[in-house]
Amino acid sequence: MGNHSGAPGSPGTHLVWDWNGTLLDDAVAIVSATNAAFAEIGLAPITLERYRELYRIPIPRFYESVLGRPPTAAEWEITDQVFHRHYSERRVGCGLTDGAERLLKEWRLAGHSQSLLSMYGHEELVPVVRGYGIESHFIRVEGRTGPSGGSKAPHMRRHLEALTETVSPERTVVIGDALDDAVAAAHVGARAVLFTGGSHSRASLEAAGVPVVDTLEHAVEEAIRLVA
């Protein structure tokens, strides 16, 4: 990892990065799009702090925590559509998280592998990642296929199965901003490090029982420690 982490990482260590709220600094855009969706069903807007306190995956559980009841099928459909429309408009103004580009490059140049797995739709994700100029750092870039609103766990299993010739789950660390990232890592026998810059409060992330960090640099340092 160059001079920044002080440790090169163990041979065969693989990182699976999350996108939204982890590599992409888009928490403000997500809350803005969420509030646009809430307005469609008569809910008052919420702050980023409140969003982080209430956020749940699958997403309908988050809506339930705000509504006080599960959303109806019609409410979920309209809010999901409105959210994605508004998010797409706001996403173009978002930059990468501080240190992301340097860390990705250093990890690759140190001879390690890394991939990207997101619950952002695959067809939208790939050109977006390419647009930020970081696609070449990953051996695989994969977004969600199928309907939105579910857990990352089954996607993580398929993601690592596609990399089985070069990546072993026990030497893999998932870096993400959501409790669901830790769930997905555990689902495949990998480790996880959670970042506070995205969707959850530190207090809720700490409930996962995995390292919680405030910077991506510390996330990589923890990943190295976990598989040393």
Secondary structure, DSSP 4 states (H G I P E B T S, - for coil): -HHHHS----TT-EEEE-TBTTTB--HHHHHHHHHHHHHHTTPPP--HHHHHHH--SSHHHHHHHHHSSPPPHHHHHHHHHHHHHHHHHHHTT--BPTTHHHHHHHHHHTT-EEEEEEEEEHHHHHHHHHHTT-GGG-S-EEEE-S-SSS-SHHHHHHHHHHTTTT--GGGEEEEESSHHHHHHHHHHT-EEEEETTSSS-HHHHHTT-S-EESSHHHHHHHHHHHT-
